[in-house]
Amino acid sequence: MSWREELGQAKRIVVKVGTSTLTYANGKVNLQRIENLVREMADLHNRGVEVLLVSSGAVGVGANRMGFKKIPRTMPGKQALAAIGQGALMHLYEKFFAEYDKTVAQVLLTRGDLDERLRYLNATNALLAILGMEVIPVINENDTVVVEELKFGDNDTLSAMVAGLVDANLLIILSDVDGLYDCDPRSNSQAALLSEVTEINDAMEDNSRTRGSSFASGGMLTKLKAARICMASGVPMVIANSGEKDVIRRVVDGDNLGTLFVPREEKMHARKKWIAFGTLTQGSVMIDNGAQQALLNRGKSLLPSGVVGVDGEFERGAVIAVCSADGREIARGMVNYSSEEIRLIAGKKSTEIEKILDGKDYDEVIHRNNLWVNG
């Protein structure tokens, strides 16, 4: 059975709709498209499929309500529009879903809600409880109160993290593009749509450095970031054009629509999923080539002998980035020692730790069970 055919067996689906899907180019709300998408999701729900909706648009709807032609650049201005638009957007969803006898629940998240392990688990349990009540969660970033340091940055990333939170079987990202092309179709008429992607490379990202409309925050690059999260988490993801007729049903039924990002075969353990995607790193260590090969190719723990530098201040138990000699992040992990302690034992053998620190609790800086390797 092909991956496209397997999508039809999905029992829990996350659907992400962007601002460009919900509004016209002039910023006005596209009521017909919202109604069509709601009908499709309600029908999926009638099949017995659990549906979670991640929706952008609060700031855009707020701007439209206030008659703004552009989104303010200041954070307070954006937050004010989010507060205005969020209620209006939820009112639309409640109205349209109610026509199909569906109940919705508003869920607002910030990156800080997922940064701590306990809050991460609480968010997961809350979403699962909502699904258990046969209610459709409508999820958005809590733009009204979030600070820049705790933003997801875009709802593409949020949707991928939600898919991982609830162990979804499929993420569908709906946008104003047909999918991922091998080059920018706006500047090259010969650009070819990629039907299936098994690996995201640097060339794809270089070709995707564009932003969305003046009312949107994302672009193809943010969707590739979401795809990386999904592929690592074992969740298939499809980017498709929201303007296609019956787009959700056709994706779920296995039609060759949009671009399918094929996940890794092995599902990531929940703890490593949180380390990889749920947390904000509090510092970093740089490692030598030998340690890099041990992590990437042999699945080993990170020993102090492979550490050549430490950046930032952090305590034991913090999640940090592990960087190669050229500064590229290759892994993330939960450290057994503080930044101060790692600076003292960097480059040393594990047998020397006890003498240097007047005691030794661990041989490893990061144990492989608490280490996520990017690749």
DAQUI-V590880 format. One record per run of one state. SS is the DSSP state (A for helix, B for strand, O for the rest). FROM is the first residue (numbers start at 1). LEN is the number of residues. Records with the same first field share a line. If there is no record, write none. Layout:
SS = FROM-LEN ; FROM-LEN
This chain:
O = 1-2 ; 10-2 ; 18-1 ; 24-5 ; 30-1 ; 47-3 ; 56-2 ; 67-8 ; 99-5 ; 110-1 ; 116-1 ; 133-3 ; 142-6 ; 151-4 ; 166-4 ; 176-5 ; 182-11 ; 194-2 ; 198-4 ; 207-13 ; 234-3 ; 242-5 ; 253-6 ; 262-8 ; 279-5 ; 288-1 ; 299-3 ; 312-7 ; 324-5 ; 335-4 ; 346-4 ; 358-6 ; 367-1 ; 374-2
A = 3-7 ; 19-4 ; 31-16 ; 58-9 ; 75-24 ; 111-5 ; 117-16 ; 148-3 ; 155-11 ; 202-5 ; 220-14 ; 247-6 ; 270-9 ; 289-10 ; 304-3 ; 339-7 ; 350-8 ; 368-3
B = 12-6 ; 23-1 ; 29-1 ; 50-6 ; 104-6 ; 136-6 ; 170-6 ; 181-1 ; 193-1 ; 196-2 ; 237-5 ; 259-3 ; 284-4 ; 302-2 ; 307-5 ; 319-5 ; 329-6 ; 364-3 ; 371-3
